[in-house]
Amino acid sequence: MPAPSNVQPVASPVRSPFLIVVVGWILPGSAFFFLGPRMRGRALVSLIVIHLTFLFGVLLKGGLVWPAWSLYTPGFSILNNLTVVVQMGAGWLAALSLGAHLSHWGALAAVAAVESHSWFELGSFYCLVAGALNYFAVCQALDRNHKKPFEILAKQ
Amino acid sequence: MLYGILHVVSLVYLTGVVALILGMNEGETPREATRHVLGCWSKILGGLVGLGLVVYVLSLFAGE
């Protein structure tokens, strides 16, 4: 069906994929902000949800733990390595958690993972889910950026 | 007992969060998006509960 003559199709601007990936990764859930004002509500929801999920993980004494990368190290486990890779999807949150674990600074002790705690595995799983959700959110934003529909604005 | 409750609450919360992010972009209006999210949540939760039941039944035959 042809568009009426008083309707002017407007193409929404396509953002740089590099920008979406980098900013979307560093600030989890923010990738949808690049897709225009119509996606702002969803962007805000995903930002809050991913941050909350990671926060719950930290409150459960979970977080990132630097794994053994060498096959010959006694404590090597491929699952630990994959876990860290996925958890790193949470951007600055993951960097903070990993930094707290590696640096042993007193100021960051509250956000460091406590491996001996009984809730550590559950908490780390929350962080894993947050990281995976951000990977997914960035991919979805990239996909929608590429295939953005035309917005039809009716002339007054 | 708290540990078990925590796991059940975590199951509900994490499946909800995953369903929210997956389903939120499926509909153009908030109503459609809500329907998609709730549908996705029920499928994920139902699937995981079903899997848990299967594992529980299999564990009864573990022989220990």
Backbone of each chain as ProteinMPNN parsed JSONL, in Angstrom:
{"seq_chain_A": "MPAPSNVQPVASPVRSPFLIVVVGWILPGSAFFFLGPRMRGRALVSLIVIHLTFLFGVLLKGGLVWPAWSLYTPGFSILNNLTVVVQMGAGWLAALSLGAHLSHWGALAAVAAVESHSWFELGSFYCLVAGALNYFAVCQALDRNHKKPFEILAKQ", "coords_chain_A": {"N_chain_A": [[0.859, -1.194, 0.0], [0.745, 2.137, -0.955], [2.422, 4.947, 0.575], [0.656, 7.684, 2.067], [0.354, 10.984, 0.551], [0.89, 13.022, 2.275], [2.685, 12.094, 4.085], [5.924, 11.814, 5.306], [8.659, 9.828, 4.976], [11.21, 9.206, 7.333], [14.551, 8.539, 7.771], [16.119, 7.011, 10.453], [19.124, 7.985, 12.126], [22.055, 6.043, 11.576], [24.18, 4.637, 13.881], [27.7, 4.522, 14.708], [28.979, 1.287, 14.633], [31.207, 0.565, 16.108], [31.229, 2.398, 18.177], [28.875, 1.71, 19.504], [29.517, -0.877, 20.371], [31.821, -0.484, 22.008], [31.089, 1.516, 23.955], [28.728, 0.345, 24.834], [29.729, -1.992, 25.932], [31.464, -1.087, 27.979], [29.773, 0.431, 29.654], [27.407, -1.318, 30.947], [24.384, -2.311, 29.394], [23.875, 0.053, 28.101], [23.839, 0.147, 25.385], [21.491, 0.386, 23.871], [20.858, 3.056, 24.002], [21.91, 4.346, 21.852], [20.182, 4.065, 19.8], [18.222, 5.871, 19.325], [15.518, 8.097, 20.433], [13.218, 6.579, 20.909], [14.041, 4.197, 21.937], [14.946, 4.704, 24.416], [13.643, 4.164, 26.841], [13.769, 1.359, 27.0], [16.505, 1.086, 27.002], [17.164, 2.229, 29.432], [15.915, 0.458, 31.18], [17.342, -1.936, 30.651], [19.89, -1.155, 31.405], [19.588, -0.632, 34.164], [18.696, -3.152, 35.08], [20.809, -4.942, 34.431], [22.934, -3.839, 35.887], [21.875, -4.081, 38.49], [21.695, -6.866, 38.735], [24.4, -7.649, 38.662], [25.21, -6.338, 40.952], [23.763, -7.71, 42.939], [25.081, -10.114, 42.731], [27.603, -9.391, 43.702], [26.922, -8.711, 46.306], [26.325, -11.204, 47.262], [28.786, -12.149, 47.737], [30.1, -12.926, 45.486], [31.914, -12.74, 42.33], [34.523, -11.641, 40.074], [37.221, -13.831, 39.588], [40.565, -14.177, 39.051], [41.583, -16.575, 36.81], [43.581, -19.632, 36.405], [45.617, -19.689, 33.571], [47.354, -21.288, 32.261], [47.755, -24.511, 30.893], [49.219, -26.29, 32.3], [49.141, -25.658, 34.913], [48.266, -26.634, 38.191], [45.692, -25.891, 39.215], [44.148, -25.449, 36.967], [41.194, -24.874, 35.082], [38.987, -25.109, 32.495], [36.438, -24.189, 32.639], [36.502, -22.189, 34.55], [37.952, -20.273, 33.17], [36.296, -19.707, 30.973], [34.144, -18.715, 32.384], [35.155, -16.323, 33.456], [35.613, -14.93, 31.09], [33.006, -14.553, 30.112], [31.882, -13.162, 32.257], [33.314, -10.814, 32.037], [31.895, -9.392, 30.242], [30.395, -7.572, 31.539], [31.606, -5.116, 31.638], [32.592, -2.118, 33.18], [31.868, -2.86, 35.707], [32.75, -5.486, 35.948], [35.458, -5.043, 35.648], [35.999, -3.582, 37.938], [35.396, -5.471, 39.941], [37.267, -7.465, 39.345], [39.612, -6.021, 39.636], [39.468, -5.447, 42.36], [39.774, -8.003, 43.39], [42.346, -8.688, 42.521], [43.993, -6.666, 43.471], [43.77, -6.428, 46.243], [43.197, -4.179, 47.736], [42.214, -2.359, 50.599], [40.106, -0.55, 50.42], [38.567, -1.509, 48.37], [37.659, -3.875, 49.278], [35.066, -4.537, 49.909], [33.817, -5.117, 47.522], [35.133, -7.224, 46.507], [35.466, -10.643, 45.461], [34.734, -13.408, 47.556], [36.141, -16.267, 47.876], [35.948, -18.36, 49.673], [33.491, -18.204, 50.789], [30.174, -19.42, 51.405], [28.22, -18.632, 49.64], [29.511, -17.898, 47.385], [29.668, -19.145, 44.815], [27.072, -18.938, 43.818], [26.778, -16.173, 43.811], [28.763, -15.483, 41.956], [27.609, -16.595, 39.761], [25.456, -14.908, 39.319], [26.891, -12.644, 38.484], [27.942, -13.691, 36.172], [25.632, -14.053, 34.618], [24.862, -11.385, 34.339], [26.981, -10.386, 32.789], [26.687, -11.953, 30.467], [24.167, -11.116, 29.627], [24.705, -8.489, 28.924], [26.421, -8.84, 26.743], [24.565, -9.91, 25.001], [22.749, -7.786, 24.828], [24.291, -5.816, 23.557], [24.745, -7.059, 21.102], [22.132, -7.218, 20.156], [21.535, -4.504, 19.938], [23.348, -3.757, 17.958], [22.318, -5.221, 15.845], [19.767, -4.077, 15.522], [20.553, -1.525, 14.905], [21.596, -1.832, 12.442], [19.438, -2.652, 10.951], [17.507, -0.623, 11.069], [14.166, 0.495, 11.176], [12.281, 2.679, 9.012], [11.096, 5.739, 10.216], [7.93, 6.967, 10.267], [6.702, 10.086, 9.81], [3.955, 12.119, 10.241], [2.931, 14.926, 8.431], [1.933, 17.939, 9.898]], "CA_chain_A": [[0.0, 0.0, 0.0], [1.644, 3.297, -1.02], [2.285, 5.899, 1.677], [-0.105, 8.872, 1.663], [1.241, 12.033, 0.061], [1.286, 13.953, 3.328], [3.573, 11.397, 5.024], [7.316, 11.875, 4.857], [9.488, 8.86, 5.703], [12.472, 9.751, 7.845], [15.478, 7.476, 8.176], [16.817, 7.294, 11.71], [20.566, 7.931, 11.878], [22.725, 4.809, 11.945], [25.35, 4.945, 14.698], [28.904, 3.729, 14.459], [28.958, 0.015, 15.377], [32.324, 0.563, 17.048], [30.791, 3.171, 19.344], [27.87, 0.905, 20.222], [30.185, -1.999, 21.04], [32.729, -0.038, 23.073], [30.35, 2.151, 25.051], [27.79, -0.651, 25.338], [30.445, -2.944, 26.775], [32.003, -0.427, 29.178], [28.628, 0.748, 30.513], [26.461, -2.387, 30.605], [22.987, -1.959, 29.177], [23.724, 1.375, 27.486], [23.917, 0.054, 23.918], [20.237, 0.819, 23.238], [20.752, 4.512, 23.989], [22.356, 4.849, 20.565], [19.211, 3.75, 18.761], [17.198, 6.903, 19.169], [14.7, 8.386, 21.626], [12.199, 5.555, 21.141], [14.626, 3.052, 22.645], [15.534, 5.155, 25.681], [13.017, 3.448, 27.961], [14.338, 0.008, 27.041], [17.91, 1.231, 27.368], [17.221, 2.476, 30.87], [15.555, -0.801, 31.847], [18.436, -2.913, 30.557], [21.008, -0.638, 32.202], [19.294, -0.857, 35.586], [18.588, -4.592, 35.368], [22.135, -5.58, 34.39], [23.703, -3.358, 37.039], [21.31, -4.685, 39.708], [22.057, -8.286, 38.772], [25.799, -7.742, 39.074], [25.287, -5.899, 42.354], [23.312, -8.827, 43.763], [26.172, -11.084, 42.737], [28.657, -8.906, 44.609], [26.387, -8.808, 47.674], [26.405, -12.625, 47.625], [30.224, -12.447, 47.857], [30.627, -13.459, 44.239], [32.652, -11.768, 41.528], [35.528, -12.198, 39.181], [38.432, -14.384, 40.179], [41.501, -14.418, 37.954], [41.829, -18.02, 36.784], [44.864, -20.101, 35.865], [45.501, -19.747, 32.117], [48.259, -22.288, 31.711], [47.245, -25.879, 30.96], [50.052, -27.097, 33.189], [48.932, -25.226, 36.308], [47.399, -27.634, 38.854], [44.325, -25.442, 39.413], [43.548, -25.035, 35.691], [39.881, -25.411, 34.712], [38.493, -24.343, 31.355], [35.181, -23.557, 33.054], [36.842, -20.925, 35.215], [38.379, -19.321, 32.144], [35.102, -19.275, 30.238], [33.336, -17.911, 33.309], [35.724, -14.976, 33.516], [35.394, -14.278, 29.787], [31.608, -14.118, 30.045], [31.686, -12.138, 33.293], [33.923, -9.567, 31.561], [30.893, -8.682, 29.458], [29.77, -6.541, 32.37], [32.322, -3.847, 31.512], [33.283, -1.479, 34.299], [31.549, -3.627, 36.912], [33.66, -6.622, 35.973], [36.808, -4.519, 35.863], [36.079, -3.22, 39.358], [35.431, -6.707, 40.731], [38.552, -8.127, 39.106], [40.625, -5.168, 40.26], [39.377, -5.646, 43.803], [40.326, -9.323, 43.699], [43.778, -8.764, 42.246], [44.789, -5.65, 44.161], [43.627, -6.59, 47.702], [43.086, -2.884, 48.417], [41.189, -2.338, 51.646], [38.951, 0.249, 49.994], [37.743, -2.286, 47.446], [37.398, -5.189, 49.877], [33.62, -4.792, 49.947], [33.33, -5.615, 46.229], [35.953, -8.352, 46.066], [34.868, -11.96, 45.642], [35.256, -14.177, 48.694], [36.029, -17.637, 47.357], [35.649, -19.329, 50.724], [32.124, -17.998, 51.277], [29.256, -20.456, 50.898], [27.397, -18.097, 48.565], [30.404, -17.39, 46.337], [29.35, -19.676, 43.482], [25.795, -18.35, 43.393], [27.046, -14.775, 43.51], [29.51, -15.427, 40.702], [26.674, -16.915, 38.689], [24.742, -13.657, 39.045], [27.81, -11.805, 37.694], [28.025, -14.33, 34.864], [24.394, -13.735, 33.9], [24.922, -9.959, 33.993], [27.915, -10.251, 31.672], [26.092, -12.557, 29.271], [23.062, -10.255, 29.19], [25.246, -7.324, 28.24], [26.86, -9.291, 25.418], [23.363, -10.053, 24.196], [22.184, -6.453, 24.596], [25.128, -5.151, 22.553], [24.477, -7.694, 19.795], [20.8, -6.801, 19.731], [21.614, -3.096, 19.533], [24.039, -3.743, 16.665], [21.396, -5.762, 14.863], [18.731, -3.079, 15.282], [21.2, -0.37, 14.287], [21.802, -2.153, 11.03], [18.168, -2.824, 10.243], [16.528, 0.268, 11.667], [13.039, 0.806, 10.288], [12.036, 4.094, 8.777], [10.034, 6.302, 11.063], [7.028, 7.753, 9.435], [6.173, 11.252, 10.515], [2.879, 12.773, 9.495], [3.009, 16.386, 8.452], [0.814, 18.567, 10.602]], "C_chain_A": [[0.888, 1.234, 0.0], [1.371, 4.243, 0.141], [1.48, 7.104, 1.194], [0.833, 10.013, 1.334], [1.677, 12.974, 1.171], [2.221, 13.315, 4.35], [4.986, 11.387, 4.469], [8.156, 10.869, 5.634], [10.81, 9.485, 6.105], [13.353, 8.588, 8.293], [16.173, 7.884, 9.469], [18.312, 7.155, 11.474], [21.153, 6.6, 12.358], [24.011, 5.171, 12.674], [26.506, 4.047, 14.337], [28.837, 2.439, 15.276], [30.057, -0.043, 16.428], [31.938, 1.275, 18.338], [29.811, 2.37, 20.189], [28.555, -0.207, 21.01], [31.011, -1.511, 22.227], [31.97, 0.561, 24.246], [29.367, 1.165, 25.67], [28.455, -1.68, 26.224], [30.899, -2.284, 28.084], [30.883, -0.105, 30.169], [27.513, -0.236, 30.181], [25.023, -1.907, 30.471], [22.788, -0.666, 28.419], [23.677, 1.324, 25.966], [22.655, 0.568, 23.229], [20.072, 2.33, 23.205], [21.122, 5.091, 22.629], [21.312, 4.694, 19.461], [18.067, 4.746, 18.68], [16.341, 7.046, 20.405], [13.668, 7.308, 21.926], [12.724, 4.386, 21.951], [15.143, 3.442, 24.025], [14.966, 4.412, 26.879], [13.629, 2.067, 28.126], [15.802, 0.055, 27.463], [18.047, 1.412, 28.881], [16.908, 1.203, 31.649], [16.726, -1.776, 31.802], [19.644, -2.458, 31.369], [20.797, -0.939, 33.68], [19.319, -2.345, 35.921], [19.96, -5.252, 35.401], [22.983, -5.123, 35.573], [23.213, -3.992, 38.34], [21.732, -6.139, 39.842], [23.505, -8.459, 39.212], [25.96, -7.353, 40.536], [24.84, -7.008, 43.293], [24.411, -9.895, 43.854], [27.28, -10.683, 43.695], [28.186, -9.006, 46.062], [26.41, -10.251, 48.183], [27.854, -13.103, 47.682], [30.788, -13.116, 46.612], [31.395, -12.386, 43.495], [33.661, -12.466, 40.645], [36.748, -12.658, 39.96], [39.36, -14.731, 39.028], [41.871, -15.903, 37.927], [43.256, -18.353, 36.346], [44.693, -20.27, 34.357], [46.388, -20.815, 31.496], [47.691, -23.692, 31.916], [47.995, -26.719, 31.994], [49.929, -26.692, 34.65], [47.972, -26.212, 36.969], [45.941, -27.202, 38.979], [43.594, -25.071, 38.134], [42.183, -25.702, 35.491], [39.331, -24.523, 33.614], [37.192, -23.616, 31.718], [35.443, -22.214, 33.734], [37.217, -19.854, 34.188], [37.182, -18.782, 31.356], [34.21, -18.391, 31.104], [33.85, -16.476, 33.351], [35.48, -14.22, 32.211], [33.965, -13.752, 29.692], [31.334, -13.022, 31.073], [32.254, -10.798, 32.851], [32.986, -8.784, 30.668], [30.235, -7.56, 30.222], [30.609, -5.271, 32.472], [32.987, -3.332, 32.77], [33.029, -2.223, 35.607], [32.525, -4.794, 37.067], [35.087, -6.162, 36.252], [37.019, -4.167, 37.331], [36.218, -4.458, 40.233], [36.779, -7.409, 40.582], [39.69, -7.346, 39.749], [40.647, -5.339, 41.765], [40.004, -6.978, 44.199], [41.838, -9.356, 43.548], [44.6, -7.82, 43.115], [44.795, -5.815, 45.681], [43.629, -5.251, 48.44], [41.961, -2.95, 49.447], [39.928, -1.609, 51.208], [38.019, -0.543, 49.091], [37.345, -3.642, 48.027], [35.915, -5.55, 49.83], [33.108, -5.39, 48.639], [34.147, -6.801, 45.726], [35.221, -9.664, 46.323], [35.527, -12.662, 46.824], [35.068, -15.646, 48.345], [35.63, -18.651, 48.42], [34.214, -19.219, 51.212], [31.186, -19.013, 50.629], [28.386, -19.956, 49.745], [28.216, -17.644, 47.362], [29.976, -17.866, 44.948], [28.047, -19.073, 42.948], [26.005, -16.89, 42.993], [27.792, -14.611, 42.193], [28.605, -15.753, 39.519], [25.831, -15.696, 38.319], [25.602, -12.745, 38.158], [27.936, -12.361, 36.275], [26.797, -13.989, 34.013], [24.395, -12.264, 33.466], [25.834, -9.736, 32.791], [27.318, -10.787, 30.378], [24.953, -11.692, 28.726], [23.581, -9.021, 28.463], [25.787, -7.681, 26.862], [25.651, -9.348, 24.481], [22.772, -8.698, 23.85], [22.981, -5.713, 23.518], [24.859, -5.742, 21.167], [23.105, -7.293, 19.266], [20.806, -5.361, 19.235], [22.294, -2.97, 18.172], [23.101, -4.194, 15.558], [20.32, -4.735, 14.515], [19.314, -1.825, 14.625], [21.339, -0.581, 12.787], [20.504, -2.181, 10.258], [17.116, -1.855, 10.714], [15.408, 0.589, 10.688], [12.918, 2.308, 10.082], [10.92, 4.569, 9.695], [9.192, 7.226, 10.194], [6.482, 8.884, 10.28], [5.11, 11.893, 9.64], [3.055, 14.271, 9.592], [1.757, 16.923, 9.114], [-0.07, 19.33, 9.629]], "O_chain_A": [[1.724, 1.369, 0.893], [0.246, 4.337, 0.631], [1.605, 7.506, 0.037], [1.98, 10.023, 1.779], [2.699, 13.65, 1.05], [2.521, 13.926, 5.376], [5.22, 11.006, 3.322], [8.349, 11.037, 6.838], [11.446, 10.195, 5.327], [12.936, 7.758, 9.101], [16.744, 8.971, 9.563], [18.733, 6.295, 10.7], [20.786, 6.098, 13.42], [24.837, 5.92, 12.152], [26.339, 2.976, 13.753], [28.656, 2.494, 16.493], [29.876, -0.62, 17.5], [32.267, 0.829, 19.438], [29.896, 2.347, 21.417], [28.221, -0.453, 22.168], [30.912, -2.06, 23.324], [32.176, 0.167, 25.394], [29.188, 1.145, 26.888], [27.839, -2.191, 27.159], [30.737, -2.854, 29.162], [31.022, -0.336, 31.37], [26.754, -0.016, 29.237], [24.513, -1.187, 31.329], [21.651, -0.306, 28.114], [23.493, 2.357, 25.322], [22.729, 1.122, 22.133], [19.237, 2.842, 22.459], [20.701, 6.196, 22.286], [21.523, 5.132, 18.33], [17.055, 4.482, 18.032], [16.416, 6.227, 21.32], [13.278, 7.137, 23.081], [11.952, 3.663, 22.581], [15.715, 2.611, 24.731], [15.69, 4.07, 27.814], [13.965, 1.65, 29.234], [16.28, -0.819, 28.187], [18.924, 0.828, 29.517], [17.555, 0.905, 32.653], [17.064, -2.38, 32.82], [20.345, -3.283, 31.955], [21.695, -1.431, 34.363], [19.897, -2.75, 36.93], [20.246, -6.038, 36.304], [23.674, -5.932, 36.191], [24.013, -4.391, 39.186], [22.086, -6.592, 40.93], [23.805, -9.319, 40.04], [26.743, -7.957, 41.268], [25.463, -7.23, 44.331], [24.636, -10.492, 44.907], [27.83, -11.52, 44.41], [28.97, -9.35, 46.946], [26.503, -10.489, 49.387], [28.122, -14.305, 47.677], [31.818, -13.788, 46.667], [31.515, -11.257, 43.969], [33.66, -13.687, 40.489], [37.237, -11.974, 40.859], [38.99, -15.489, 38.131], [42.407, -16.429, 38.903], [44.028, -17.473, 35.968], [43.745, -20.914, 33.907], [46.196, -21.199, 30.343], [47.203, -24.015, 32.999], [47.482, -27.719, 32.496], [50.541, -27.307, 35.524], [46.966, -26.587, 36.367], [45.041, -28.034, 38.867], [42.534, -24.447, 38.189], [42.024, -26.906, 35.693], [39.223, -23.309, 33.791], [36.89, -22.557, 31.166], [34.718, -21.241, 33.529], [36.848, -18.687, 34.321], [37.067, -17.583, 31.106], [33.599, -17.44, 30.617], [33.067, -15.528, 33.288], [35.18, -13.027, 32.22], [33.744, -12.629, 29.241], [30.627, -12.059, 30.778], [31.739, -9.751, 33.242], [33.253, -7.622, 30.365], [29.59, -6.692, 29.633], [30.335, -4.428, 33.327], [33.833, -4.004, 33.36], [33.871, -2.218, 36.505], [33.049, -5.056, 38.15], [35.828, -6.807, 36.994], [38.084, -4.421, 37.895], [37.043, -4.5, 41.146], [37.357, -7.884, 41.559], [40.609, -7.923, 40.33], [41.714, -5.372, 42.378], [40.683, -7.072, 45.221], [42.533, -9.979, 44.35], [45.746, -8.113, 43.457], [45.74, -5.38, 46.339], [44.007, -5.178, 49.609], [40.901, -3.522, 49.196], [38.818, -1.994, 51.575], [36.817, -0.28, 49.05], [36.754, -4.465, 47.328], [35.555, -6.723, 49.724], [32.093, -6.086, 48.629], [33.884, -7.324, 44.643], [34.454, -9.784, 47.278], [36.728, -12.522, 47.056], [33.979, -16.199, 48.496], [35.04, -19.685, 48.105], [33.764, -20.068, 51.981], [31.367, -19.411, 49.478], [27.873, -20.755, 48.962], [27.669, -17.068, 46.422], [29.93, -17.072, 44.008], [27.945, -18.742, 41.767], [25.484, -16.429, 41.977], [27.491, -13.712, 41.409], [28.807, -15.25, 38.414], [25.528, -15.478, 37.146], [25.104, -12.15, 37.203], [28.026, -11.608, 35.306], [26.921, -13.675, 32.829], [23.976, -11.942, 32.354], [25.492, -8.981, 31.88], [27.428, -10.159, 29.325], [24.796, -11.552, 27.513], [22.97, -8.561, 27.499], [25.631, -6.91, 25.916], [25.705, -8.9, 23.336], [22.343, -8.474, 22.718], [22.395, -5.055, 22.659], [24.757, -5.011, 20.182], [22.938, -7.057, 18.07], [20.164, -5.036, 18.236], [21.872, -2.175, 17.333], [23.088, -3.621, 14.468], [20.0, -4.546, 13.341], [18.622, -1.145, 13.868], [21.217, 0.346, 11.986], [20.443, -1.798, 9.089], [15.938, -2.208, 10.763], [15.655, 0.912, 9.526], [13.401, 3.101, 10.891], [9.929, 3.87, 9.912], [9.686, 8.118, 9.504], [5.878, 8.664, 11.33], [5.332, 12.172, 8.462], [3.292, 14.823, 10.666], [0.657, 16.412, 8.904], [-1.066, 19.928, 10.038]]}, "seq_chain_B": "MLYGILHVVSLVYLTGVVALILGMNEGETPREATRHVLGCWSKILGGLVGLGLVVYVLSLFAGE", "coords_chain_B": {"N_chain_B": [[18.236, -23.958, 55.472], [17.78, -21.443, 54.484], [19.613, -21.274, 52.435], [18.527, -22.932, 50.473], [16.137, -21.577, 49.886], [17.196, -19.254, 48.902], [18.319, -20.151, 46.525], [16.017, -20.876, 45.116], [14.703, -18.412, 44.89], [16.672, -17.103, 43.423], [16.557, -18.551, 41.054], [14.032, -17.803, 40.054], [14.371, -15.01, 39.841], [16.653, -14.7, 38.117], [15.84, -16.004, 35.762], [13.741, -14.33, 35.156], [15.058, -11.917, 34.641], [16.619, -12.593, 32.414], [14.585, -13.228, 30.606], [13.4, -10.728, 30.428], [15.353, -9.091, 29.161], [15.671, -10.516, 26.799], [13.078, -10.563, 25.74], [12.109, -7.972, 25.67], [12.527, -6.4, 23.431], [10.94, -7.45, 21.508], [8.366, -6.632, 21.029], [6.596, -3.779, 19.715], [4.963, -2.045, 21.12], [4.477, -1.226, 24.634], [2.684, -3.035, 25.767], [2.721, -5.278, 24.074], [5.387, -5.972, 24.324], [5.473, -6.648, 27.039], [3.849, -8.897, 27.046], [5.403, -10.644, 25.496], [7.67, -10.834, 27.137], [6.639, -12.009, 29.486], [5.712, -14.41, 28.449], [8.092, -15.548, 27.541], [9.454, -15.757, 29.958], [7.879, -17.585, 31.366], [8.283, -19.826, 29.789], [11.066, -20.308, 30.001], [11.341, -20.649, 32.783], [9.555, -22.768, 33.228], [10.766, -24.753, 31.658], [13.233, -25.077, 32.987], [12.386, -25.871, 35.539], [11.153, -28.247, 34.847], [13.389, -29.676, 33.894], [14.784, -29.851, 36.28], [13.087, -31.49, 37.743], [13.296, -33.844, 36.266], [15.99, -34.451, 36.689], [15.878, -34.823, 39.427], [14.221, -37.09, 39.615], [15.811, -38.948, 38.284], [17.897, -39.031, 40.065], [16.854, -40.503, 42.092], [17.228, -43.052, 41.331], [19.823, -43.447, 41.666], [21.084, -45.128, 43.383], [22.465, -44.841, 45.759]], "CA_chain_B": [[16.976, -23.709, 54.754], [17.936, -20.167, 53.787], [20.37, -21.527, 51.218], [17.581, -23.462, 49.488], [15.219, -20.493, 49.488], [18.0, -18.33, 48.083], [18.428, -20.735, 45.188], [14.713, -20.797, 44.44], [14.507, -16.995, 44.543], [17.628, -16.805, 42.349], [16.027, -19.149, 39.831], [12.937, -16.955, 39.562], [14.91, -13.696, 39.478], [17.555, -14.739, 36.96], [15.055, -16.296, 34.563], [12.993, -13.103, 34.848], [15.974, -10.935, 34.058], [16.963, -13.057, 31.068], [13.375, -13.069, 29.786], [13.187, -9.293, 30.222], [16.278, -8.584, 28.147], [15.401, -11.195, 25.528], [11.736, -10.327, 25.202], [11.713, -6.574, 25.713], [12.599, -5.787, 22.118], [10.153, -8.202, 20.545], [7.145, -5.907, 20.69], [6.772, -2.345, 19.509], [4.271, -1.316, 22.186], [4.776, -1.817, 25.948], [1.808, -4.176, 26.022], [3.246, -6.433, 23.318], [6.669, -6.344, 24.933], [5.16, -7.324, 28.316], [3.359, -10.247, 26.71], [6.555, -11.444, 25.073], [8.544, -11.084, 28.291], [5.99, -12.972, 30.381], [5.705, -15.7, 27.758], [9.472, -16.05, 27.553], [9.765, -16.106, 31.357], [7.2, -18.839, 31.734], [8.914, -20.949, 29.067], [12.384, -20.592, 30.582], [11.134, -21.169, 34.135], [8.941, -24.091, 33.104], [11.78, -25.669, 31.149], [14.225, -25.36, 34.028], [11.735, -26.668, 36.585], [11.005, -29.588, 34.276], [14.711, -30.31, 33.914], [15.082, -30.145, 37.684], [12.292, -32.666, 38.12], [13.894, -35.014, 35.608], [17.237, -34.759, 37.405], [15.502, -35.36, 40.742], [13.732, -38.468, 39.45], [16.973, -39.789, 37.955], [18.736, -39.192, 41.259], [16.252, -41.532, 42.945], [17.738, -44.339, 40.867], [21.28, -43.388, 41.714], [21.557, -46.33, 44.045], [23.355, -44.583, 46.909]], "C_chain_B": [[17.066, -22.415, 53.949], [18.637, -20.354, 52.45], [19.453, -22.038, 50.108], [16.634, -22.401, 48.982], [15.945, -19.514, 48.578], [18.122, -18.851, 46.664], [17.116, -20.658, 44.43], [14.441, -19.36, 43.992], [15.437, -16.604, 43.392], [17.13, -17.359, 41.019], [14.956, -18.244, 39.221], [13.49, -15.608, 39.072], [15.733, -13.756, 38.195], [16.804, -15.091, 35.672], [14.228, -15.072, 34.164], [13.849, -12.067, 34.153], [16.338, -11.314, 32.632], [15.771, -12.871, 30.122], [13.13, -11.599, 29.464], [14.082, -8.767, 29.109], [16.005, -9.231, 26.784], [14.097, -10.723, 24.897], [11.352, -8.868, 25.04], [11.708, -5.904, 24.344], [11.743, -6.483, 21.066], [8.898, -7.448, 20.12], [7.401, -4.423, 20.544], [6.103, -1.527, 20.602], [4.615, -1.966, 23.524], [3.936, -3.055, 26.244], [2.322, -5.44, 25.326], [4.543, -6.932, 23.947], [6.432, -7.103, 26.239], [4.688, -8.743, 28.061], [4.502, -11.167, 26.32], [7.435, -11.816, 26.257], [7.935, -12.141, 29.197], [5.956, -14.362, 29.752], [7.064, -16.351, 27.8], [9.842, -16.519, 28.958], [9.126, -17.438, 31.737], [7.842, -20.035, 31.037], [10.242, -21.33, 29.7], [12.216, -21.25, 31.954], [10.563, -22.58, 34.092], [9.95, -25.137, 32.626], [12.786, -26.056, 32.216], [13.627, -26.188, 35.161], [11.546, -28.107, 36.106], [12.309, -30.362, 34.296], [15.085, -30.716, 35.335], [14.332, -31.377, 38.161], [12.88, -33.936, 37.531], [15.159, -35.43, 36.357], [16.912, -35.365, 38.768], [15.045, -36.815, 40.633], [14.903, -39.399, 39.141], [17.829, -40.032, 39.186], [18.161, -40.248, 42.201], [16.748, -42.922, 42.569], [19.253, -44.411, 40.951], [21.871, -44.573, 42.453], [22.506, -46.065, 45.183], [22.552, -44.492, 48.185]], "O_chain_B": [[16.496, -22.31, 52.864], [18.312, -19.694, 51.464], [19.578, -21.634, 48.952], [16.357, -22.328, 47.785], [15.379, -19.011, 47.608], [18.04, -18.083, 45.706], [17.109, -20.401, 43.226], [14.007, -19.12, 42.866], [15.04, -15.862, 42.494], [17.266, -16.711, 39.981], [14.976, -17.96, 38.023], [13.108, -15.131, 38.003], [15.531, -12.948, 37.288], [17.1, -14.54, 34.612], [14.037, -14.808, 32.977], [13.418, -11.421, 33.197], [16.365, -10.463, 31.744], [15.928, -12.417, 28.989], [12.702, -11.263, 28.36], [13.611, -8.07, 28.211], [16.098, -8.573, 25.748], [14.017, -10.51, 23.687], [10.381, -8.553, 24.353], [10.966, -4.946, 24.123], [11.809, -6.153, 19.882], [8.423, -7.602, 18.994], [8.308, -3.873, 21.169], [6.588, -0.46, 20.977], [5.005, -3.133, 23.556], [4.401, -3.999, 26.883], [2.353, -6.522, 25.913], [4.771, -8.134, 24.084], [7.113, -8.091, 26.514], [5.073, -9.675, 28.766], [4.567, -12.317, 26.753], [7.889, -12.954, 26.376], [8.625, -13.064, 29.63], [6.148, -15.367, 30.436], [7.189, -17.549, 28.058], [10.472, -17.564, 29.121], [9.759, -18.298, 32.35], [7.937, -21.12, 31.61], [10.524, -22.509, 29.915], [12.851, -22.261, 32.257], [11.014, -23.47, 34.812], [9.98, -26.261, 33.127], [13.151, -27.226, 32.339], [14.275, -27.095, 35.684], [11.753, -29.058, 36.86], [12.347, -31.537, 34.66], [15.635, -31.794, 35.559], [14.876, -32.204, 38.893], [12.957, -34.969, 38.195], [15.372, -36.613, 36.626], [17.577, -36.299, 39.215], [15.426, -37.662, 41.442], [14.979, -40.506, 39.673], [18.417, -41.103, 39.34], [18.888, -40.822, 43.012], [16.697, -43.851, 43.374], [19.884, -45.306, 40.389], [23.004, -44.98, 42.195], [23.28, -46.946, 45.558], [23.119, -44.281, 49.257]]}, "name": "protein", "num_of_chains": 2, "seq": "MPAPSNVQPVASPVRSPFLIVVVGWILPGSAFFFLGPRMRGRALVSLIVIHLTFLFGVLLKGGLVWPAWSLYTPGFSILNNLTVVVQMGAGWLAALSLGAHLSHWGALAAVAAVESHSWFELGSFYCLVAGALNYFAVCQALDRNHKKPFEILAKQMLYGILHVVSLVYLTGVVALILGMNEGETPREATRHVLGCWSKILGGLVGLGLVVYVLSLFAGE"}
